[in-house]
Amino acid sequence: MSTTRARGWEEAWRAASRSPCSPVTAAAGSRTAPDGRGGLLFLEGRTLDTSPRSSHPWAPSLCMAKSPENSTLEEILGQYQRSLRERANRSIHQLKCALKEGDTTLGEDGLDPSFNTSVGNEDARAAWHELQHSHAGEYEVNQLKALLHQQATREGEVSPRRRKMSPSQSSEYEDTSLPTVHNLVPIINDQSQYIHHLEAEVKFCKEELSGMKNRIQVVVLENERLQQELKSQRLEETMREQTLLDASGNVQNSWITAGEDSRVDEDAKRSFSHGNVDIIKAASAGEAAKWKLELEKLKLIYEEKNEILESQLKFLRKDLAESQKNCEDLKERLKHKESLLAANIPNRVGGLCLKCAQHEAVLSQTHNNVHMHTIERLTKERDDLMSTLVSVRSSLTGMQQREASAYEQVKQAVQMTEEANFEKTKALIQCEQLKNELERQTERLEKELASQQEKRDFEKEMMKKEITKEKEDRASEMLTVSQNVAQLEAQVEKLTREKISAVNQLEEIKNQLASQEMDVTKVCEEMRYQLNKTKMEKDEAEKEQREYRTKTIRDLEIKDQEIEKLRLELSESKQHWEQEQLKAARAREECLQLTALLGESEHQLHLTRLEKDSIQQSFSNDAKAQALQAQQREQELTQKIQQMEAQHDKTENEQYSLLTSQNTCLTKLKEECCTLAKKLEQMSQKSRF
C-alpha cells in the first residue's frame, strides 16, 4: 500500500519538475500543485501545505506532533535532493569543459587540419563518455578518471609508433578513432531537464520556508488570543466570586454559596494545575518561566481563598448546628403545647364563664398563630436556599465547561507552537548543510579543473611536436598510398556501421537505467504523498489555499521569465554548437581528402580492429556495472521503505496506547465527578432536614 501511494505522489512531483511554468494541482483532500513537488510538498493551494507542510506542502492546522517516521522520510528526501543537485552541477561543469576544449582544439593553429579534428574529437569523446555516466555518482567519475589516464598512456605509447608508421597508417588510425560530434547534441538537450529539475527544487525550498513563516505567525497570533481570553476569564471569575461573597446577607445563604465557591475553586485549581503541567511540558524554555510565575501566583491566590472559605465554613457550620437545635426545641415545645391544649380543652369547656372563655380563646388563637408564622417563615427560607443551591450548581457546571474548553485551546496552541519551532530549526539546519556542501563541491571542482587544464596544455604541446615530425615523414610516403584507397574506404564504412550499432546499444542501456531511476523516484514520491496526506486533513486548509495560490502564481511568473531567459541562452548555445559542427564537418571533409591520398596497411587495420573490440568490451562492462548499481539502489530503497513502515506501525501503536490511557483517566474523572455530585446531594438533603 505504501509503495502505490508513494508512486502517485512522486508522479505529481515529477510533473511539476518537468513543467515548472504550469502549476500542478494535486488533491490531497484537494490539494493543488505540489510545491515543487506535490504538496510537503506544498500543494499549490498550499494544501500541503503542501504541503508542508503539508507542503505542504506539508495544512495550516497540521498534525503538529511529528513521528520518527516523518523525520526519517525528510532525511531521505534531503539526501535525494543533494544527489540530484550534485549530478546536475557535474554534468553542467563537464559540458562547459567539453565546449571550451572543443573551441580551443578547433581554433588552434591551422598547420594541419587532421590534427585539429583528431584532438577535438578525442576531447568530445571524453566529455560524452563522462556525461553518459554522470548520473551514476562518484563511482563513475573515478572510472572516467581511470579511462582518461589510460588514454593518456595510450597516446604516449602510440606517439613513438606513429613516427615509424607510414603517413597512410597514422592518418587512417586517427580517422577511425574520431567520435561522432552528433553524440554531444542529445547531451545538450538533456541540460534543459536538469535546469527544470533544479528550478523545481528551488521553488520547493522557497515555498516550504514561506509556509513555515505563515504557520508560525498563525500559531503566535492564536497563542496571544488564547492568553488574553484566559486572563479575561480569570478576572471575570474572581469578580463574580467577590460579588457573591459580598452580596450574601444572611448566614445560611452565605454558607451555601461559600461551600459551592470552595468546591468551584478546588475544581478550578485542579483543572488549572493539570493544564499548567501540560503547558509547561509542551512550551519552550522561554515560556516555561512565565507559566511557572503565573502558576505560583495562582497557587497563592487559591490558598488564601481556601483559608478564608474554610474559616467561613467552620463559622457557618456552628451557626447551622445552633439553628438546628433551636428548630428541634421549638418543634418539641409545639408538640408539647398541642398535646396540652388537646387534653385541657374538653375539661374546661363546661366550667368556665363567658369572660374567661373568651379570654382563653383569644390567648390560644394568638399562640397558635405565632407557631404557624414561624413554620411558614422556615419553609420560605428553605425554598430560598434550594433555589440558590440550584443556581449555584448551574453556574458551577458552566464554569467547569469554560475551564475545560480553555484548557483544550491552550493545549492545542502550545502543541502547534512547539511543532512550528521544531520545523523551523529543521529547515535552518538543512539550509546550512546545503550551503556547506555547495562550497565544498565548488572548491573541489575548481581544483580538478585547474589540474586537468594543466595536463591538457602539456599534452597538446607534446602532440604538436609529434605531429610536425609525422608530417615530414608522411610527405615522403604519400605517393605509395594511393593504391590502397579503395579498399580502405570500404573498411571505413564497415567501421562506421559497427560504431553506429554500438552507439544504439549504449542508448538502449541508458534508457533502461533512466526507467529504473524513474521507478525509484516514483516510490520516493509516493512516500512523500503519504506524509503530506496526513498533514492536509485539517479545517483551515481552505484559507491557506487561497493565500498560497496567489504566492505560487507570482513565483511561477517569475520562474517563467527566468526559464525564458535560460531558453534563449540555450538557443544561442545550440546555434554556437551548430557552427562548431559545420566547422567540424569541414575539417572532416579535409580529413577525407587526406585519407583519399593516404592509406593504411593490413597490419594497421588489424590493430584498429583489436582496439575497437577492447572499447566495446569496456562499454559492455560499464553497462553491466551500472545495471548492478541500479539493482543495489532498488534493494536499499525497498529496505528503507520497509523500515519506515515498521516505524509507522510503532507510532500508531503508541498513539493507540496513549488514547486508551487518556480514556481511562477520563472515566476516572467522571467517576469522581459523580461521587462529588452525590455528596452535594447528600449535603443538600441534610440542609433541608
C-alpha positions in Angstrom: 0.0 0.0 0.0 2.8 2.4 0.9 4.6 1.9 -2.4 1.5 2.6 -4.5 0.7 5.8 -2.6 4.3 6.9 -2.9 4.2 6.4 -6.7 1.1 8.7 -7.0 2.8 11.4 -5.0 6.1 11.1 -7.0 4.3 11.3 -10.3 2.8 14.6 -9.2 6.2 15.9 -8.2 7.7 14.7 -11.4 5.1 16.6 -13.4 5.9 19.7 -11.5 9.6 19.3 -12.1 9.1 18.8 -15.9 6.8 21.7 -16.4 7.7 24.4 -13.8 5.8 27.0 -15.8 2.4 25.5 -15.1 1.2 24.8 -11.5 0.1 21.3 -10.9 -3.0 20.9 -8.8 -3.0 17.8 -6.7 -5.8 16.9 -4.4 -5.0 15.5 -1.1 -8.1 16.2 0.2 -8.0 18.6 -2.7 -4.6 20.0 -2.8 -3.2 21.9 -5.7 0.1 21.9 -7.3 2.9 20.4 -5.4 5.2 22.9 -4.2 7.8 22.0 -6.5 6.6 18.6 -5.6 3.1 17.9 -4.9 2.3 19.4 -1.8 5.1 19.0 1.5 5.5 19.4 -0.9 3.3 22.4 -0.6 0.4 21.8 -2.9 -0.2 24.8 -4.9 -3.2 25.9 -2.9 -1.0 25.0 -0.1 -3.0 22.4 0.9 0.0 20.9 1.7 0.7 23.0 2.5 1.8 21.0 0.6 2.4 20.9 2.0 4.0 21.2 4.3 3.8 21.1 5.0 1.9 19.9 4.5 3.7 21.3 1.9 2.6 21.5 2.4 3.2 21.2 1.3 3.4 19.6 4.0 -2.2 22.2 6.1 -2.5 25.0 8.5 -3.6 23.2 11.5 -1.3 20.3 10.5 -0.9 17.3 12.7 1.6 19.1 14.9 3.1 16.1 16.6 5.9 14.6 14.5 6.7 11.0 14.5 10.1 9.4 13.9 8.7 8.2 10.5 8.4 11.8 9.3 12.0 12.7 10.4 13.4 9.6 8.5 11.4 10.5 5.4 12.7 14.1 5.4 16.3 12.8 5.8 15.8 10.6 2.7 14.3 13.4 0.7 17.2 15.7 1.7 19.8 13.2 0.6 17.9 12.6 -2.7 17.8 16.4 -3.4 21.5 16.7 -2.7 22.4 13.9 -5.1 20.3 15.5 -7.8 22.0 18.8 -7.4 25.4 17.2 -7.4 24.6 15.4 -10.6 23.3 18.5 -12.4 26.4 20.5 -11.3 28.7 17.8 -12.5 27.1 17.5 -15.9 27.0 21.3 -16.5 30.6 21.7 -15.4 31.7 18.8 -17.7 29.8 20.2 -20.6 31.4 23.6 -20.2 34.8 21.9 -20.1 34.0 20.0 -23.2 32.8 23.1 -25.0 35.9 25.1 -24.1 38.2 22.3 -25.1 36.4 21.8 -28.4 36.7 25.5 -29.1 40.4 25.6 -28.3 41.2 22.5 -30.3 39.2 23.7 -33.4 40.6 27.2 -33.2 44.3 26.1 -32.7 46.9 26.6 -35.4 45.8 25.6 -38.9 49.0 23.9 -39.8 47.3 20.6 -40.1 43.5 20.2 -40.0 43.8 16.4 -39.4 45.5 17.2 -36.1 42.8 19.7 -35.0 39.9 17.3 -35.8 41.5 14.3 -34.1 42.3 16.2 -30.9 38.9 17.9 -30.8 37.0 14.7 -31.4 39.0 12.9 -28.7 38.0 15.6 -26.2 34.4 15.4 -27.3 34.5 11.6 -26.9 35.9 12.0 -23.3 33.2 14.6 -22.5 30.4 12.5 -24.0 31.6 9.4 -22.1 31.7 11.4 -18.8 28.2 12.8 -19.3 26.9 9.3 -20.1 27.9 8.2 -16.6 27.4 11.4 -14.6 24.2 10.1 -13.1 25.9 7.1 -11.6 27.8 9.1 -8.9 31.3 9.3 -7.8 32.0 5.7 -8.7 31.5 6.5 -12.4 33.7 9.7 -12.0 36.5 7.6 -10.7 36.1 5.2 -13.7 36.3 8.2 -16.1 39.4 9.4 -14.4 41.0 6.0 -14.9 39.9 5.9 -18.6 41.4 9.4 -19.2 44.6 8.2 -17.5 44.7 5.1 -19.8 44.0 7.2 -22.8 47.0 9.5 -21.9 49.2 6.4 -21.6 48.0 5.0 -24.9 48.7 8.3 -26.6 52.2 8.2 -25.1 52.7 4.7 -26.4 51.2 5.4 -29.8 53.2 8.6 -30.5 56.6 6.7 -30.9 54.9 4.2 -33.1 53.5 6.9 -35.4 57.0 8.1 -36.0 57.8 4.7 -37.5 54.4 4.3 -39.3 53.7 5.4 -42.8 51.6 8.5 -43.2 48.7 6.4 -44.6 48.6 4.2 -41.5 48.7 7.1 -39.0 46.0 9.1 -40.8 43.7 6.2 -41.1 44.1 5.4 -37.4 43.1 8.9 -36.5 40.1 8.8 -38.7 38.8 5.6 -37.2 39.2 6.8 -33.7 37.2 10.0 -34.3 33.9 10.0 -32.2 30.8 11.4 -33.8 30.1 15.0 -32.8 26.4 14.4 -33.0 26.6 12.5 -29.8 27.0 15.8 -27.9 23.7 17.2 -29.2 21.4 15.0 -27.1 23.5 15.8 -24.1 23.0 19.5 -24.6 19.2 18.9 -25.0 19.2 17.0 -21.7 20.5 20.0 -19.9 17.0 21.6 -20.1 15.7 18.7 -18.0 18.4 19.3 -15.4 17.6 23.0 -15.3 13.9 22.3 -14.8 14.6 19.9 -12.1 16.8 22.4 -10.2 14.2 25.1 -10.6 11.6 22.8 -9.1 13.9 22.1 -6.1 14.5 25.8 -5.6 10.8 26.5 -5.8 10.0 23.8 -3.3 12.5 25.2 -0.8 11.1 28.7 -1.1 7.5 27.6 -0.7 8.5 25.4 2.3 10.1 28.5 4.0 7.1 30.8 3.3 4.7 28.2 4.5 6.6 27.7 7.7 6.7 31.5 8.3 2.9 31.8 7.8 2.1 28.9 10.0 4.3 30.3 12.8 2.6 33.6 12.6 -0.8 32.0 12.8 0.2 30.0 15.8 1.7 33.0 17.6 -1.5 35.1 17.0 -3.7 32.2 18.3 -1.5 31.9 21.3 -1.8 35.6 22.2 -5.5 35.5 21.7 -5.9 32.5 24.0 -3.8 34.0 26.7 -5.9 37.2 26.6 -9.1 35.2 26.8 -7.8 33.2 29.7 -6.8 36.3 31.6 -10.2 37.9 31.0 -12.0 34.8 32.1 -10.0 34.6 35.3 -10.7 38.2 36.1 -14.4 37.7 35.5 -14.5 34.6 37.7 -12.7 36.4 40.6 -15.1 39.4 40.3 -18.1 37.1 40.4 -16.8 35.3 43.4 -16.2 38.6 45.3 -19.6 39.9 44.4 -21.3 36.7 45.5 -19.4 36.8 48.9 -20.2 40.5 49.4 -23.9 40.1 48.4 -24.6 37.2 50.7 -26.6 38.9 53.5 -28.0 36.1 55.6 -25.9 33.4 57.2 -27.4 30.4 55.6 -27.1 31.8 52.0 -23.5 32.7 52.7 -22.8 29.2 53.9 -24.3 27.6 50.8 -22.5 30.0 48.4 -19.3 29.7 50.3 -19.4 25.9 50.2 -20.2 25.9 46.5 -17.5 28.5 45.8 -14.9 26.5 47.7 -15.8 23.5 45.5 -15.6 25.6 42.4 -12.2 26.9 43.5 -11.0 23.4 44.2 -12.2 22.1 40.8 -10.7 25.1 39.0 -7.5 24.6 40.9 -7.3 21.0 39.8 -8.1 21.8 36.2 -5.6 24.7 36.1 -2.9 22.7 37.8 -3.4 19.8 35.2 -3.5 22.3 32.3 -0.4 24.1 33.6 1.5 20.9 33.9 0.7 20.0 30.3 1.6 23.6 29.2 5.0 23.6 31.0 5.9 20.3 29.3 4.9 21.4 25.9 6.1 25.1 25.9 9.6 26.2 25.1 12.2 27.2 27.8 11.4 30.9 27.5 7.7 30.5 28.1 8.2 27.9 30.9 9.4 30.6 33.3 6.4 32.8 32.6 4.0 30.0 33.2 5.7 29.0 36.4 5.4 32.5 37.8 1.7 32.6 36.9 1.2 29.2 38.5 2.8 30.4 41.7 0.6 33.5 41.8 -2.5 31.4 41.2 -1.5 29.0 43.9 -1.1 31.8 46.4 -4.4 33.3 45.4 -6.2 29.9 45.8 -4.6 29.1 49.1 -5.7 32.4 50.5 -9.2 31.9 49.2 -9.3 28.4 50.6 -8.2 29.6 54.1 -10.9 32.3 54.1 -13.6 29.9 52.9 -12.6 27.2 55.4 -12.9 29.7 58.2 -16.3 30.8 56.9 -17.3 27.2 56.6 -16.5 26.5 60.3 -18.3 29.5 61.5 -21.4 28.7 59.3 -21.4 25.1 60.5 -21.6 26.2 64.1 -24.4 28.6 63.3 -26.2 25.9 61.4 -25.9 23.5 64.3 -27.3 26.1 66.7 -30.2 26.9 64.4 -31.0 23.2 64.0 -31.0 22.8 67.8 -33.3 25.8 68.1 -35.7 24.3 65.5 -35.8 21.0 67.3 -36.5 22.7 70.6 -39.3 24.7 69.0 -40.8 21.6 67.4 -40.8 19.8 70.8 -42.4 22.8 72.5 -45.1 22.9 69.8 -45.9 19.3 70.2 -46.0 19.6 74.0 -48.3 22.6 73.9 -50.5 21.0 71.3 -50.9 17.9 73.4 -51.6 20.0 76.5 -54.2 22.0 74.6 -55.8 18.9 73.3 -56.1 17.5 76.8 -57.3 20.7 78.6 -59.9 21.9 76.1 -62.6 19.3 76.8 -62.2 19.6 80.6 -62.6 23.4 80.7 -65.5 23.9 78.4 -68.2 23.2 81.0 -66.9 25.1 84.0 -65.8 28.5 82.5 -67.8 31.7 82.5 -68.2 33.7 79.3 -65.4 36.2 80.1 -62.9 33.6 81.0 -63.8 31.5 78.0 -63.4 34.4 75.6 -60.1 35.4 77.2 -58.7 31.9 76.9 -59.9 31.6 73.3 -58.1 34.8 72.4 -54.9 33.6 74.0 -55.0 30.2 72.4 -55.6 31.7 68.9 -52.7 34.2 69.2 -50.4 31.4 70.5 -51.3 29.1 67.6 -50.7 31.9 65.0 -47.2 32.6 66.3 -46.2 28.9 65.7 -47.8 28.9 62.2 -45.9 32.1 61.3 -42.6 30.5 62.4 -43.3 27.4 60.4 -44.1 29.4 57.3 -41.0 31.5 57.7 -38.8 28.4 57.9 -40.4 26.9 54.8 -39.8 30.1 52.9 -36.2 30.2 54.0 -35.8 26.5 52.9 -37.3 27.2 49.5 -35.0 30.2 49.0 -32.0 28.1 50.0 -33.0 25.4 47.5 -33.3 28.0 44.7 -29.9 29.5 45.4 -28.4 26.0 45.6 -29.8 25.2 42.1 -28.5 28.4 40.6 -25.1 27.8 42.2 -25.0 24.3 40.7 -25.8 25.6 37.2 -23.2 28.3 37.5 -20.7 25.6 38.7 -21.3 23.4 35.6 -21.0 26.4 33.3 -17.7 27.3 34.9 -16.4 23.8 34.6 -17.3 23.7 30.9 -15.5 27.0 30.3 -12.4 25.8 32.1 -12.3 22.6 30.1 -12.7 24.4 26.7 -10.0 27.0 27.7 -7.7 24.2 28.8 -8.1 22.4 25.4 -7.5 25.6 23.5 -4.3 26.4 25.4 -3.0 22.8 25.0 -3.6 22.9 21.2 -1.9 26.2 20.9 1.2 25.1 22.8 1.4 21.9 20.6 1.2 24.0 17.5 3.9 26.4 18.6 6.2 23.5 19.6 5.9 21.9 16.2 6.4 25.1 14.3 9.6 25.8 16.2 10.8 22.3 15.6 10.1 22.6 11.8 11.8 26.0 11.7 15.0 24.7 13.3 15.0 21.7 11.0 14.7 23.9 7.8 17.6 26.1 9.1 19.8 23.1 9.7 19.1 21.8 6.2 19.9 25.1 4.6 23.2 25.3 6.4 24.1 21.8 5.3 23.3 22.6 1.7 25.4 25.7 1.8 28.4 23.8 3.2 28.0 21.1 0.6 27.9 23.6 -2.3 31.0 25.3 -1.0 32.9 22.0 -0.8 31.8 20.9 -4.2 32.8 24.2 -5.8 36.3 24.1 -4.3 36.8 20.5 -5.3 35.7 21.1 -8.9 37.8 24.2 -9.2 40.9 22.3 -8.1 40.2 19.4 -10.5 39.5 21.8 -13.4 42.9 23.6 -12.8 44.8 20.3 -12.7 43.1 18.9 -15.8 43.7 22.1 -17.8 47.4 22.0 -16.9 47.6 18.4 -18.1 45.7 19.2 -21.3 48.1 22.1 -22.1 51.1 19.9 -21.6 49.7 17.1 -23.7 48.8 19.5 -26.5 52.3 20.8 -26.7 53.7 17.3 -26.9 51.2 16.4 -29.6 52.1 19.4 -31.7 55.8 18.4 -31.7 55.0 14.8 -32.6 52.6 15.9 -35.4 55.2 18.2 -37.0 57.6 15.3 -37.2 55.0 12.9 -38.5 54.0 15.4 -41.3 57.6 15.4 -42.5 57.5 11.6 -42.7 54.1 11.5 -44.4 55.1 13.9 -47.2 57.6 11.3 -48.5 55.1 8.4 -48.3 52.0 10.0 -49.9 52.8 8.6 -53.4 52.8 5.0 -52.3 49.4 5.1 -50.5 47.1 6.0 -53.5 46.7 2.3 -54.5 45.0 1.2 -51.2 42.4 4.0 -51.1 39.5 1.9 -52.5 40.0 -0.9 -50.0 40.3 1.4 -47.0 37.1 3.3 -47.9 35.1 0.0 -47.8 36.6 -0.8 -44.4 35.9 2.7 -43.1 32.2 2.2 -44.0 32.1 -1.1 -42.1 33.7 0.5 -39.0 31.2 3.4 -39.1 28.3 0.9 -39.2 29.7 -1.0 -36.3 30.2 2.2 -34.4 26.6 3.2 -35.0 25.3 -0.2 -33.7 27.4 0.2 -30.6 26.0 3.7 -30.0 22.5 2.4 -30.4 23.2 -0.3 -27.8 24.5 2.3 -25.4 21.4 4.4 -25.9 19.2 1.4 -25.1 21.2 0.7 -21.9 20.9 4.4 -21.0 17.1 4.3 -21.5 16.8 1.2 -19.2 18.8 2.9 -16.5 16.6 6.0 -16.8 13.4 3.9 -16.5 14.8 2.3 -13.3 15.6 5.7 -11.9 12.0 6.8 -12.7 10.7 3.8 -10.7 12.8 4.6 -7.7 11.8 8.3 -7.8 8.1 7.2 -8.0 8.5 5.1 -4.8 10.0 8.1 -3.0 7.3 10.4 -4.3 4.6 8.1 -3.1 6.0 8.2 0.4 6.0 11.9 0.2 2.4 11.8 -0.8 1.5 9.7 2.3 3.3 12.2 4.5 1.5 15.2 3.0 -1.8 13.4 3.0 -1.8 13.2 6.8 -1.0 16.9 7.1 -3.7 18.1 4.7 -6.7 16.8 6.8 -7.2 20.0 8.9 -10.1 22.5 8.8 -8.1 25.7 8.0 -6.6 24.3 4.8 -9.0 26.2 2.6 -7.9 29.6 4.0 -4.3 28.9 3.4 -5.0 27.6 -0.1 -6.1 31.0 -1.3 -3.1 32.8 0.1 -0.6 30.2 -1.2 -2.2 30.2 -4.7 -1.5 33.9 -5.1 2.0 33.5 -3.9 2.7 30.5 -6.1 1.3 32.3 -9.2 3.7 35.1 -8.6 6.6 32.8 -8.1 5.6 30.9 -11.3 5.5 34.1 -13.3 9.0 35.0 -12.1 10.2 31.5 -12.8 8.6 31.6 -16.3 10.6 34.7 -17.0 13.8 33.1 -15.8 13.1 30.0 -17.9 12.6 32.1 -21.0 15.9 33.7 -20.4 17.6 30.3 -20.0 15.9 29.0 -23.1 17.3 32.0 -25.1 20.7 31.2 -23.7 20.3 27.6 -24.7 19.2 28.5 -28.2 22.3 30.7 -28.5 24.5 27.8 -27.3 22.8 25.5 -29.8 23.5 27.9 -32.6 27.1 28.1 -31.5 27.2 24.3 -31.5 25.8 24.1 -35.0 28.5 26.5 -36.2 31.1 24.3 -34.5 29.5 21.2 -36.1 29.9 22.9 -39.5 33.5 23.6 -38.8 33.9 20.0 -37.7 32.2 18.8 -40.9 34.6 20.9 -43.0 37.5 19.6 -41.0 36.2 16.1 -41.6 36.0 16.7 -45.3 39.6 17.8 -45.3 40.4 14.6 -43.4 38.6 12.5 -46.0 40.5 14.2 -48.8 43.7 13.4 -47.0 42.6 9.8 -46.4 41.8 9.6 -50.1 45.5 10.3 -50.7 46.7 8.3 -47.7 46.1 4.7 -46.7 46.9 2.1 -44.3 48.4 -1.4 -44.5 46.6 -4.6 -43.4 48.6 -4.8 -40.3 47.3 -1.4 -39.1 43.7 -2.4 -39.8 44.2 -5.5 -37.7 45.4 -3.3 -34.8 42.4 -1.0 -35.2 40.0 -3.9 -35.0 41.6 -5.2 -31.8 41.3 -1.7 -30.2 37.7 -1.5 -31.3 37.0 -4.8 -29.7 38.6 -3.7 -26.4 36.5 -0.5 -26.5 33.3 -2.5 -27.0 34.2 -4.8 -24.1 34.8 -1.7 -21.8 31.4 -0.3 -22.8 29.7 -3.6 -22.0 31.5 -3.8 -18.7 30.4 -0.3 -17.8 26.8 -1.0 -18.7 26.8 -4.2 -16.5 28.3 -2.2 -13.6 25.6 0.4 -13.9 22.9 -2.2 -14.0 24.2 -3.8 -10.8 24.4 -0.4 -9.2 20.7 0.3 -10.1 19.7 -3.1 -8.6 21.6 -2.3 -5.4 19.8 1.1 -5.2 16.4 -0.5 -5.6 17.2 -3.0 -2.8 18.3 -0.3 -0.5 15.2 1.8 -1.2 12.9 -1.2 -0.6 14.7 -1.9 2.8 14.3 1.8 3.8 10.6 1.7 2.9 10.1 -1.5 5.0 11.9 0.2 7.9 9.7 3.3 7.6 6.5 1.2 7.5 7.6 -0.6 10.7 8.3 2.7 12.4 4.8 3.9 11.3 3.2 0.9 12.9 5.1 1.5 16.1 3.9 5.1 16.2 0.3 4.0 15.6 0.5 1.5 18.5 2.0 4.2 20.8 -0.8 6.7 19.8 -3.4 4.0 20.5 -1.9 3.2 23.9 -1.9 7.0 24.7 -5.6 7.2 23.7 -6.5 4.3 25.9 -4.7 5.8 28.9 -6.5 9.1 28.3 -9.8 7.4 28.1 -9.1 5.6 31.4 -8.2 9.0 33.0 -11.4 10.5 31.7 -13.5 7.7 33.1 -11.9 8.1 36.5 -12.5 11.8 36.4 -16.2 11.2 35.5 -16.5 8.7 38.5 -15.0 11.3 40.8 -17.4 13.9 39.5 -20.3 11.5 40.1 -19.2 10.9 43.7 -18.9 14.6 44.3 -22.3 15.2 42.9 -23.7 12.5 45.2 -22.0 14.2 48.2 -23.5 17.5 47.2 -27.0 16.0 47.1 -26.5 14.4 50.5 -25.4 17.7 51.9 -28.4 19.5 50.3 -30.7 16.8 51.8 -29.2 17.3 55.2 -29.6 21.0 55.0 -33.3 20.6 54.1 -33.9 18.4 57.2 
